C-alpha cells in the first residue's frame, strides 16, 4: 500500500510569497514544505530586524531553521527561506512579524493532513 499526503502552506495576503504544495510520503505531519518569502525594502536604507514566525513555520538563519531570524534587508529587498512543518493534523494560521516594525506582517495559512492509502489491483 502506498501512502500520499500533502503539506500545504499558502500566504493570505498580497505580499510576494510563493505558494508551494509539495507531495510527501506518509503522513504530512512532521514532513515539510519550503517557501520563499520576498521582502521589499523601498526606503533606500538597509534594515536590520528580527523575523518572528508563527507556530508551524520556521525561517532559515544561515545555519538552521528557527522560530526567529535576525535578517538584513538591503535597499531593494531580500528573500528568506521559510519552512512549514506541521506537527499535528490541524490548521496552522498565523502571522510572521518584524520585531522593530509592527506595521509589517506576513500572514500564513497551512494544514497538517493525514495520509491516504491507495490499494492497487494486480
C-alpha positions in Angstrom: 0.0 0.0 0.0 1.2 3.5 -0.8 0.5 6.5 1.3 0.4 10.0 -0.1 -0.2 13.2 1.8 0.5 16.9 1.3 2.0 19.6 3.5 0.3 22.8 2.3 1.3 26.4 3.1 -0.2 29.3 1.4 0.1 33.1 2.0 -3.1 35.0 2.8 -2.0 38.5 1.6 -0.8 40.2 -1.5 2.9 40.0 -0.4 5.3 38.3 -2.7 5.3 34.8 -1.2 5.4 31.6 -3.2 2.6 29.1 -2.8 4.0 25.6 -2.6 2.2 22.3 -2.4 4.7 19.6 -2.1 3.8 15.9 -2.0 5.4 13.8 0.7 5.3 10.1 1.6 3.3 9.0 4.6 1.5 11.4 6.9 2.2 15.1 6.3 2.6 15.6 10.0 6.3 16.3 10.7 7.0 16.5 6.9 7.8 19.9 5.5 7.2 22.3 2.6 9.7 25.0 1.8 8.5 28.5 0.9 10.3 31.7 -0.3 9.3 34.9 1.4 10.3 38.1 -0.6 10.5 41.3 1.5 10.8 44.5 -0.5 12.6 47.5 1.1 11.7 50.7 -0.7 13.3 53.0 1.9 16.7 53.1 0.2 18.3 52.3 3.6 19.3 48.8 4.8 17.1 47.5 7.6 18.2 45.0 10.3 15.4 43.3 12.2 14.1 40.1 13.6 11.5 38.0 11.8 9.3 36.1 14.2 7.4 33.1 12.7 4.0 31.7 13.7 3.6 28.2 15.1 4.3 25.5 12.5 6.7 27.8 10.5 10.4 28.5 10.8 12.9 30.6 8.9 16.5 29.9 7.8 19.1 31.8 9.7 22.0 30.7 7.6 22.7 27.6 9.8 19.3 26.1 10.8 15.5 26.6 10.6 14.5 28.5 13.7 11.4 30.3 15.1 13.0 33.8 14.9 15.7 35.0 12.5 17.8 38.1 12.5 17.5 39.4 9.0 19.3 42.1 7.0 17.1 43.7 4.4 19.1 45.7 1.9 17.7 48.6 -0.1 15.5 46.9 -2.7 14.8 43.8 -0.6 15.7 40.2 0.1 14.4 36.7 0.1 14.1 34.4 3.1 13.6 30.7 3.1 10.6 29.6 5.2 9.8 26.0 6.2 6.3 24.8 7.1 6.4 21.7 9.3 3.0 20.7 10.8 3.3 18.6 14.0 -0.4 17.6 14.2 -3.4 17.2 11.9 -4.8 20.7 12.2 -4.7 24.1 10.5 -1.7 26.4 11.0 -2.9 30.0 10.5 -0.6 32.8 11.9 1.3 35.9 11.1 5.0 36.4 10.8 6.1 39.8 12.2 9.2 42.0 12.4 10.2 42.9 15.9 11.1 46.6 15.2 8.3 47.3 12.7 4.9 46.3 13.9 3.2 47.6 10.7 4.8 44.9 8.6 3.3 41.4 8.8 3.1 38.3 6.7 0.0 36.1 7.1 0.4 32.4 6.5 -2.1 29.5 6.4 -1.4 25.8 6.2 -2.6 22.5 7.3 -1.2 19.2 8.6 -3.1 16.4 6.9 -3.1 12.6 7.4 -2.2 10.1 4.7 -4.5 8.5 2.2 -3.9 4.8 1.3 -4.2 3.6 -2.2 -4.6 -0.1 -3.0 -3.7 -1.3 -6.5 -5.5 -4.2 -8.1 -3.0 -6.6 -9.6 
